[in-house]
Amino acid sequence: YDKLMYLCWKSYLPISLNYLLFFIGMIMMMNNYKINLV
């Protein structure tokens, strides 16, 4: 069971990290865009 959980995390973690980085990047880009507009 522990091994199964480990495998699930190993496959899930990179995807969630990519989504998190993408989300943070989008927020930063939106903030920069807002600042440039003003």
PDB file of N, CA, C and O in Angstrom, chain B, residues numbered from 101:
ATOM      1  N   TYR B 101       0.833  -1.199   0.000  1.00  0.00           N
ATOM      2  CA  TYR B 101       0.000   0.000   0.000  1.00  0.00           C
ATOM      3  C   TYR B 101       0.880   1.266   0.000  1.00  0.00           C
ATOM      4  O   TYR B 101       0.630   2.209  -0.751  1.00  0.00           O
ATOM      5  N   ASP B 102       1.899   1.263   0.848  1.00  0.00           N
ATOM      6  CA  ASP B 102       2.799   2.417   0.887  1.00  0.00           C
ATOM      7  C   ASP B 102       3.474   2.625  -0.466  1.00  0.00           C
ATOM      8  O   ASP B 102       3.652   3.753  -0.927  1.00  0.00           O
ATOM      9  N   LYS B 103       3.843   1.512  -1.087  1.00  0.00           N
ATOM     10  CA  LYS B 103       4.507   1.598  -2.388  1.00  0.00           C
ATOM     11  C   LYS B 103       3.559   2.210  -3.420  1.00  0.00           C
ATOM     12  O   LYS B 103       3.965   3.021  -4.253  1.00  0.00           O
ATOM     13  N   LEU B 104       2.300   1.809  -3.349  1.00  0.00           N
ATOM     14  CA  LEU B 104       1.301   2.336  -4.286  1.00  0.00           C
ATOM     15  C   LEU B 104       1.149   3.846  -4.091  1.00  0.00           C
ATOM     16  O   LEU B 104       1.106   4.603  -5.061  1.00  0.00           O
ATOM     17  N   MET B 105       1.070   4.272  -2.841  1.00  0.00           N
ATOM     18  CA  MET B 105       0.945   5.697  -2.546  1.00  0.00           C
ATOM     19  C   MET B 105       2.173   6.455  -3.060  1.00  0.00           C
ATOM     20  O   MET B 105       2.055   7.551  -3.610  1.00  0.00           O
ATOM     21  N   TYR B 106       3.345   5.855  -2.873  1.00  0.00           N
ATOM     22  CA  TYR B 106       4.588   6.483  -3.318  1.00  0.00           C
ATOM     23  C   TYR B 106       4.594   6.651  -4.833  1.00  0.00           C
ATOM     24  O   TYR B 106       4.996   7.693  -5.352  1.00  0.00           O
ATOM     25  N   LEU B 107       4.141   5.610  -5.539  1.00  0.00           N
ATOM     26  CA  LEU B 107       4.098   5.686  -7.000  1.00  0.00           C
ATOM     27  C   LEU B 107       3.105   6.749  -7.447  1.00  0.00           C
ATOM     28  O   LEU B 107       3.378   7.496  -8.387  1.00  0.00           O
ATOM     29  N   CYS B 108       1.963   6.824  -6.785  1.00  0.00           N
ATOM     30  CA  CYS B 108       0.948   7.824  -7.127  1.00  0.00           C
ATOM     31  C   CYS B 108       1.519   9.220  -6.920  1.00  0.00           C
ATOM     32  O   CYS B 108       1.334  10.100  -7.761  1.00  0.00           O
ATOM     33  N   TRP B 109       2.214   9.426  -5.798  1.00  0.00           N
ATOM     34  CA  TRP B 109       2.788  10.738  -5.515  1.00  0.00           C
ATOM     35  C   TRP B 109       3.866  11.083  -6.526  1.00  0.00           C
ATOM     36  O   TRP B 109       3.986  12.227  -6.966  1.00  0.00           O
ATOM     37  N   LYS B 110       4.661  10.054  -6.893  1.00  0.00           N
ATOM     38  CA  LYS B 110       5.754  10.298  -7.830  1.00  0.00           C
ATOM     39  C   LYS B 110       5.228  10.753  -9.183  1.00  0.00           C
ATOM     40  O   LYS B 110       5.859  11.563  -9.862  1.00  0.00           O
ATOM     41  N   SER B 111       4.074  10.230  -9.570  1.00  0.00           N
ATOM     42  CA  SER B 111       3.514  10.601 -10.867  1.00  0.00           C
ATOM     43  C   SER B 111       2.688  11.880 -10.751  1.00  0.00           C
ATOM     44  O   SER B 111       2.543  12.613 -11.729  1.00  0.00           O
ATOM     45  N   TYR B 112       2.148  12.150  -9.568  1.00  0.00           N
ATOM     46  CA  TYR B 112       1.248  13.295  -9.381  1.00  0.00           C
ATOM     47  C   TYR B 112       2.000  14.586  -9.036  1.00  0.00           C
ATOM     48  O   TYR B 112       1.602  15.675  -9.450  1.00  0.00           O
ATOM     49  N   LEU B 113       3.082  14.449  -8.280  1.00  0.00           N
ATOM     50  CA  LEU B 113       3.796  15.627  -7.788  1.00  0.00           C
ATOM     51  C   LEU B 113       4.325  16.527  -8.904  1.00  0.00           C
ATOM     52  O   LEU B 113       4.084  17.733  -8.850  1.00  0.00           O
ATOM     53  N   PRO B 114       5.033  16.009  -9.914  1.00  0.00           N
ATOM     54  CA  PRO B 114       5.531  16.891 -10.981  1.00  0.00           C
ATOM     55  C   PRO B 114       4.407  17.635 -11.683  1.00  0.00           C
ATOM     56  O   PRO B 114       4.561  18.804 -12.037  1.00  0.00           O
ATOM     57  N   ILE B 115       3.275  16.964 -11.888  1.00  0.00           N
ATOM     58  CA  ILE B 115       2.140  17.597 -12.569  1.00  0.00           C
ATOM     59  C   ILE B 115       1.607  18.747 -11.727  1.00  0.00           C
ATOM     60  O   ILE B 115       1.349  19.833 -12.245  1.00  0.00           O
ATOM     61  N   SER B 116       1.442  18.507 -10.422  1.00  0.00           N
ATOM     62  CA  SER B 116       0.903  19.552  -9.549  1.00  0.00           C
ATOM     63  C   SER B 116       1.901  20.711  -9.447  1.00  0.00           C
ATOM     64  O   SER B 116       1.495  21.872  -9.393  1.00  0.00           O
ATOM     65  N   LEU B 117       3.200  20.405  -9.420  1.00  0.00           N
ATOM     66  CA  LEU B 117       4.208  21.463  -9.360  1.00  0.00           C
ATOM     67  C   LEU B 117       4.170  22.300 -10.625  1.00  0.00           C
ATOM     68  O   LEU B 117       4.284  23.524 -10.570  1.00  0.00           O
ATOM     69  N   ASN B 118       4.007  21.630 -11.784  1.00  0.00           N
ATOM     70  CA  ASN B 118       3.928  22.357 -13.048  1.00  0.00           C
ATOM     71  C   ASN B 118       2.724  23.273 -13.051  1.00  0.00           C
ATOM     72  O   ASN B 118       2.817  24.426 -13.472  1.00  0.00           O
ATOM     73  N   TYR B 119       1.587  22.766 -12.580  1.00  0.00           N
ATOM     74  CA  TYR B 119       0.377  23.592 -12.526  1.00  0.00           C
ATOM     75  C   TYR B 119       0.597  24.789 -11.608  1.00  0.00           C
ATOM     76  O   TYR B 119       0.182  25.903 -11.928  1.00  0.00           O
ATOM     77  N   LEU B 120       1.249  24.562 -10.469  1.00  0.00           N
ATOM     78  CA  LEU B 120       1.490  25.629  -9.500  1.00  0.00           C
ATOM     79  C   LEU B 120       2.384  26.711 -10.110  1.00  0.00           C
ATOM     80  O   LEU B 120       2.090  27.901 -10.001  1.00  0.00           O
ATOM     81  N   LEU B 121       3.484  26.286 -10.757  1.00  0.00           N
ATOM     82  CA  LEU B 121       4.392  27.240 -11.388  1.00  0.00           C
ATOM     83  C   LEU B 121       3.674  28.012 -12.483  1.00  0.00           C
ATOM     84  O   LEU B 121       3.842  29.225 -12.606  1.00  0.00           O
ATOM     85  N   PHE B 122       2.873  27.311 -13.279  1.00  0.00           N
ATOM     86  CA  PHE B 122       2.120  27.947 -14.363  1.00  0.00           C
ATOM     87  C   PHE B 122       1.161  28.990 -13.798  1.00  0.00           C
ATOM     88  O   PHE B 122       1.035  30.090 -14.336  1.00  0.00           O
ATOM     89  N   PHE B 123       0.489  28.632 -12.709  1.00  0.00           N
ATOM     90  CA  PHE B 123      -0.483  29.525 -12.075  1.00  0.00           C
ATOM     91  C   PHE B 123       0.208  30.781 -11.539  1.00  0.00           C
ATOM     92  O   PHE B 123      -0.274  31.897 -11.736  1.00  0.00           O
ATOM     93  N   ILE B 124       1.345  30.584 -10.858  1.00  0.00           N
ATOM     94  CA  ILE B 124       2.098  31.721 -10.317  1.00  0.00           C
ATOM     95  C   ILE B 124       2.588  32.612 -11.457  1.00  0.00           C
ATOM     96  O   ILE B 124       2.531  33.838 -11.361  1.00  0.00           O
ATOM     97  N   GLY B 125       3.065  31.995 -12.528  1.00  0.00           N
ATOM     98  CA  GLY B 125       3.531  32.756 -13.691  1.00  0.00           C
ATOM     99  C   GLY B 125       2.403  33.579 -14.289  1.00  0.00           C
ATOM    100  O   GLY B 125       2.602  34.735 -14.662  1.00  0.00           O
ATOM    101  N   MET B 126       1.217  32.985 -14.382  1.00  0.00           N
ATOM    102  CA  MET B 126       0.070  33.700 -14.942  1.00  0.00           C
ATOM    103  C   MET B 126      -0.278  34.906 -14.071  1.00  0.00           C
ATOM    104  O   MET B 126      -0.544  35.990 -14.591  1.00  0.00           O
ATOM    105  N   ILE B 127      -0.277  34.723 -12.747  1.00  0.00           N
ATOM    106  CA  ILE B 127      -0.601  35.822 -11.829  1.00  0.00           C
ATOM    107  C   ILE B 127       0.423  36.951 -11.985  1.00  0.00           C
ATOM    108  O   ILE B 127       0.053  38.124 -12.026  1.00  0.00           O
ATOM    109  N   MET B 128       1.702  36.598 -12.071  1.00  0.00           N
ATOM    110  CA  MET B 128       2.746  37.612 -12.215  1.00  0.00           C
ATOM    111  C   MET B 128       2.570  38.360 -13.533  1.00  0.00           C
ATOM    112  O   MET B 128       2.707  39.583 -13.579  1.00  0.00           O
ATOM    113  N   MET B 129       2.266  37.627 -14.605  1.00  0.00           N
ATOM    114  CA  MET B 129       2.068  38.260 -15.905  1.00  0.00           C
ATOM    115  C   MET B 129       0.866  39.199 -15.866  1.00  0.00           C
ATOM    116  O   MET B 129       0.911  40.295 -16.424  1.00  0.00           O
ATOM    117  N   MET B 130      -0.202  38.770 -15.210  1.00  0.00           N
ATOM    118  CA  MET B 130      -1.396  39.605 -15.101  1.00  0.00           C
ATOM    119  C   MET B 130      -1.066  40.880 -14.327  1.00  0.00           C
ATOM    120  O   MET B 130      -1.496  41.967 -14.713  1.00  0.00           O
ATOM    121  N   ASN B 131      -0.308  40.755 -13.241  1.00  0.00           N
ATOM    122  CA  ASN B 131       0.071  41.923 -12.439  1.00  0.00           C
ATOM    123  C   ASN B 131       0.927  42.881 -13.264  1.00  0.00           C
ATOM    124  O   ASN B 131       0.727  44.095 -13.218  1.00  0.00           O
ATOM    125  N   ASN B 132       1.886  42.330 -14.023  1.00  0.00           N
ATOM    126  CA  ASN B 132       2.733  43.175 -14.863  1.00  0.00           C
ATOM    127  C   ASN B 132       1.891  43.875 -15.914  1.00  0.00           C
ATOM    128  O   ASN B 132       2.113  45.050 -16.208  1.00  0.00           O
ATOM    129  N   TYR B 133       0.938  43.172 -16.474  1.00  0.00           N
ATOM    130  CA  TYR B 133       0.072  43.729 -17.510  1.00  0.00           C
ATOM    131  C   TYR B 133      -0.758  44.875 -16.940  1.00  0.00           C
ATOM    132  O   TYR B 133      -0.925  45.913 -17.580  1.00  0.00           O
ATOM    133  N   LYS B 134      -1.273  44.673 -15.732  1.00  0.00           N
ATOM    134  CA  LYS B 134      -2.070  45.713 -15.076  1.00  0.00           C
ATOM    135  C   LYS B 134      -1.211  46.947 -14.814  1.00  0.00           C
ATOM    136  O   LYS B 134      -1.649  48.075 -15.037  1.00  0.00           O
ATOM    137  N   ILE B 135       0.013  46.725 -14.341  1.00  0.00           N
ATOM    138  CA  ILE B 135       0.919  47.837 -14.040  1.00  0.00           C
ATOM    139  C   ILE B 135       1.244  48.592 -15.327  1.00  0.00           C
ATOM    140  O   ILE B 135       1.291  49.823 -15.329  1.00  0.00           O
ATOM    141  N   ASN B 136       1.469  47.860 -16.425  1.00  0.00           N
ATOM    142  CA  ASN B 136       1.784  48.504 -17.694  1.00  0.00           C
ATOM    143  C   ASN B 136       0.600  49.296 -18.225  1.00  0.00           C
ATOM    144  O   ASN B 136       0.778  50.337 -18.857  1.00  0.00           O
ATOM    145  N   LEU B 137      -0.609  48.807 -17.970  1.00  0.00           N
ATOM    146  CA  LEU B 137      -1.799  49.497 -18.467  1.00  0.00           C
ATOM    147  C   LEU B 137      -1.998  50.822 -17.751  1.00  0.00           C
ATOM    148  O   LEU B 137      -2.409  51.806 -18.365  1.00  0.00           O
ATOM    149  N   VAL B 138      -1.707  50.854 -16.453  1.00  0.00           N
ATOM    150  CA  VAL B 138      -1.957  52.068 -15.666  1.00  0.00           C
ATOM    151  C   VAL B 138      -0.935  53.149 -16.030  1.00  0.00           C
ATOM    152  O   VAL B 138      -0.975  54.248 -15.477  1.00  0.00           O
TER     153      VAL B 138
END
